[in-house]
Amino acid sequence: MGENINWQEVYQLAESWIREAGRIIKETIESPIHVETKSSPDDLVTDKDREIERFLTEKIREQFPDHHIVSEEGYGDRVNALSGVLWLIDPIDGTMNFVHQKRNFAVSIGVYENGVGRVGLILDVMTGDLYHVVKGQGAFFNEHRLPQLHAGELEKAVFGINATWINANRRIDPEILRPIVRKTRGTRSYGSAALEMAYVACGWLDAYFTMRLSPWDYGAGLILIEEVGGVFSHADGRPLDLLKGGSVLVGKPGVHKAIVEMIQAGLANGKYFREELE
């Protein structure tokens, strides 16, 4: 199957679609938006999320009817296997930022073939910055080719982590994470997993951690990070599942390794870790 796919053509089409999606959002950024909650009061969805996802899925199906789509708002397919070509779509990653700040949100597209990341694009809608990759051809921030990441050191790292996880929560004992945070140079939280993973690929963050992501959140980011020599896994070091989601830890190789070892040490000491919690 792979030899019949022109990945440069797939990339060019995906780039045109993601830029058009960005234009649609930006042109209506000051218009009234209809906001609903999903699983909790801080889990937001807007009519614009649904409009953009519908736009992208229609474009993909029109051009590539045999490809499958996994997406956030229900316009994708029911997918149980990684065989064939799979698009992971997040129409607006950082919906809370979109609603409250009108900045720091992104459109994210990742394309996989038999579980291997081939094309990834993350568009920061309001700045117009595009983080993009075709596997084997380098990862880019706009026109700037990103260098390979060096190993990094936890003591000199800027760590992307939301304060949720270092305070009382149901998923991970904060006492696992507080020693890690104390060891780092500092922490940041931007509210968009796609952008934070792009920042890791660029070397602006040394690692990013969360206990709860879905495949569409990280589909494009993983391809970017892998292309520049970064490392990713579940928080406790297990391989990521592209169809399941859960905790995610990405980073420079040395920083990722140090964080995984400290998390594993905390788990060995009996502290709680509940990734499967709904």
C-alpha positions in Angstrom: 0.0 0.0 0.0 2.7 2.4 1.0 4.5 2.5 -2.4 1.2 3.7 -4.0 0.9 6.7 -1.7 2.4 10.1 -2.7 3.0 11.5 0.8 4.1 14.9 -0.6 0.7 15.1 -2.2 -1.1 14.1 1.0 0.9 16.8 2.8 0.1 19.5 0.3 -3.6 18.8 0.4 -3.5 18.6 4.3 -1.7 21.9 4.4 -4.2 23.6 2.1 -7.1 22.2 4.2 -5.6 23.2 7.6 -4.8 26.7 6.4 -8.4 27.1 5.1 -9.7 25.8 8.4 -7.6 28.4 10.1 -9.0 31.2 7.9 -12.5 30.1 8.6 -11.9 30.3 12.4 -10.0 33.5 12.3 -12.6 35.3 10.1 -15.3 34.5 12.6 -13.3 34.9 15.8 -15.3 37.8 17.0 -18.7 36.3 16.1 -20.9 34.9 18.8 -20.1 31.2 19.5 -22.4 28.5 21.0 -20.5 26.8 23.8 -21.6 23.5 25.4 -20.0 21.3 28.0 -19.2 17.6 27.5 -17.9 15.3 30.3 -17.4 18.2 32.8 -17.8 22.0 33.1 -14.2 22.5 31.8 -14.6 20.1 28.9 -15.9 22.5 26.2 -17.1 22.2 22.7 -18.3 24.9 20.3 -20.2 25.0 17.1 -16.9 26.1 15.5 -15.3 22.8 16.6 -18.0 20.9 14.9 -17.9 23.1 11.7 -14.2 22.7 11.3 -14.2 18.9 11.9 -17.0 18.5 9.4 -15.1 20.6 6.8 -11.9 18.5 7.3 -13.6 15.1 7.3 -15.5 16.0 4.1 -12.3 17.0 2.4 -10.5 13.8 3.4 -13.4 11.6 2.4 -13.8 13.3 -1.0 -10.1 13.0 -1.8 -9.3 9.7 0.0 -12.4 7.6 0.3 -10.5 4.5 1.5 -8.8 6.3 4.4 -10.1 6.2 8.0 -10.6 9.2 10.3 -10.4 9.4 14.1 -11.7 12.8 15.3 -13.0 14.5 18.4 -16.6 15.6 17.7 -18.1 12.5 16.1 -17.7 13.0 12.3 -14.9 10.4 12.0 -15.1 6.6 11.8 -15.3 3.8 14.3 -11.7 2.5 14.1 -10.5 -0.6 15.9 -7.2 -1.3 14.1 -4.2 0.7 12.8 -4.2 -1.0 9.4 -4.3 1.2 6.3 -4.2 5.0 6.4 -5.6 6.8 9.5 -6.1 10.5 9.9 -6.2 11.9 13.5 -8.0 15.2 13.5 -8.5 17.8 16.2 -10.5 20.7 14.8 -9.7 23.1 17.7 -7.1 21.9 20.3 -7.4 24.3 23.2 -11.1 25.0 23.0 -11.0 26.7 26.5 -8.4 29.1 25.2 -10.5 29.7 22.0 -13.5 30.5 24.1 -11.9 32.6 26.8 -8.7 34.1 25.3 -9.1 33.9 21.5 -5.5 32.8 21.2 -3.2 29.8 22.0 -5.3 27.2 20.2 -4.6 25.0 17.1 -5.9 22.8 14.4 -4.1 19.5 14.4 -3.8 16.8 11.6 -1.8 13.6 11.9 -1.7 11.0 9.2 -0.6 7.4 9.9 0.0 4.4 7.7 -0.2 1.0 9.5 0.6 2.8 12.7 3.6 4.7 11.4 3.4 8.5 11.4 3.8 9.9 7.9 2.5 13.5 7.9 1.8 15.9 10.7 0.6 19.5 10.8 -0.2 21.8 13.7 -1.5 25.3 12.9 -1.5 28.0 15.6 -4.6 29.7 14.2 -4.1 33.3 15.5 -0.4 33.6 14.8 -0.5 31.7 11.5 2.5 29.6 12.6 2.6 26.1 11.1 4.5 23.2 12.6 4.8 20.5 10.0 6.5 17.3 9.0 6.7 14.6 6.3 8.4 11.6 7.8 12.0 11.4 6.7 12.0 14.9 5.2 12.6 16.9 8.4 10.3 18.8 10.8 9.7 22.5 10.3 8.5 25.6 12.1 7.1 27.6 9.2 10.1 27.5 6.8 12.7 26.9 9.5 14.0 23.3 9.6 14.1 22.1 13.2 17.4 20.7 14.5 17.7 17.3 16.2 17.0 17.6 19.9 19.9 17.0 22.3 19.5 14.7 25.3 18.8 17.5 27.8 19.0 17.5 31.6 16.0 17.6 34.0 17.8 20.2 36.2 17.9 22.6 33.2 14.5 21.7 31.8 11.4 23.8 31.3 8.6 21.3 31.9 5.1 21.6 30.4 2.7 20.5 33.0 -0.7 21.7 34.2 -1.1 22.5 37.9 -4.0 20.1 38.0 -1.6 17.2 38.2 0.6 18.6 41.1 -2.5 19.2 43.2 -5.0 16.7 44.6 -6.6 14.8 41.7 -8.0 11.3 41.0 -5.5 10.1 38.4 -2.0 10.5 39.8 -0.6 11.0 43.3 0.8 14.6 43.2 3.6 13.4 45.4 5.0 11.5 42.4 5.2 14.7 40.4 6.2 17.4 42.9 9.8 16.1 43.3 10.1 16.2 39.5 8.8 19.8 39.3 11.2 20.8 42.1 14.1 19.4 40.1 13.3 21.3 36.9 14.3 24.9 36.0 10.6 25.9 35.7 7.2 24.9 34.5 4.8 26.2 31.8 1.2 25.5 30.8 -0.3 26.8 27.6 -3.6 24.9 27.4 -3.2 23.2 24.1 -1.5 19.8 24.0 -0.8 20.1 20.2 1.0 23.4 20.6 2.9 22.2 23.7 4.1 19.1 21.8 5.1 21.4 18.9 7.1 23.5 21.4 8.9 20.3 22.6 9.8 19.6 18.9 11.1 23.1 18.6 13.2 22.8 21.8 11.2 25.6 23.5 9.9 23.1 26.1 12.1 20.2 27.2 9.2 17.9 28.1 5.4 17.9 28.3 3.2 15.7 30.6 -0.5 15.1 31.0 -2.6 12.3 32.5 -5.4 12.6 30.0 -5.2 12.9 26.2 -7.0 11.4 23.2 -5.3 10.3 20.0 -6.5 13.3 18.1 -4.7 15.5 20.7 -1.3 14.0 20.1 -1.5 12.5 16.6 0.4 15.2 14.8 2.7 16.1 17.7 4.2 12.6 18.0 5.2 12.7 14.3 7.0 16.0 14.8 8.7 14.9 17.9 9.9 11.6 16.5 11.3 13.4 13.4 13.6 15.5 15.6 14.8 12.7 17.9 12.4 13.2 20.8 10.8 10.4 22.8 7.2 9.7 23.8 5.4 7.2 25.9 2.7 6.9 28.5 3.6 8.6 31.8 5.0 5.4 33.3 7.1 4.5 30.2 4.7 2.1 28.4 4.3 2.6 24.7 1.5 4.9 23.6 -1.6 3.4 22.0 -2.8 5.5 19.0 -6.4 4.3 19.4 -6.8 4.5 23.1 -5.2 7.6 24.6 -4.5 8.1 28.3 -1.4 9.7 29.9 1.3 11.2 27.6 4.9 12.1 28.3 7.0 13.6 25.5 10.4 15.2 25.7 14.1 15.3 24.9 15.6 11.8 25.4 17.5 12.5 28.6 14.7 14.5 30.2 12.0 12.0 29.3 14.1 9.2 30.8 14.7 11.0 34.0 11.0 11.8 34.4 9.9 8.2 33.7 12.4 6.9 36.2 11.1 9.2 38.9 7.4 8.3 38.1 8.3 4.6 38.2 10.0 5.1 41.5 6.9 6.7 42.9 4.7 3.9 41.7 7.1 1.3 43.2 6.6 3.1 46.5 2.9 2.5 46.4 1.6 5.9 45.2 -1.5 5.8 43.0 -1.7 6.0 39.2 -5.2 5.6 37.7 -4.9 6.0 33.9 -8.1 4.1 33.1 -10.3 6.4 35.3 -13.3 7.8 33.4 
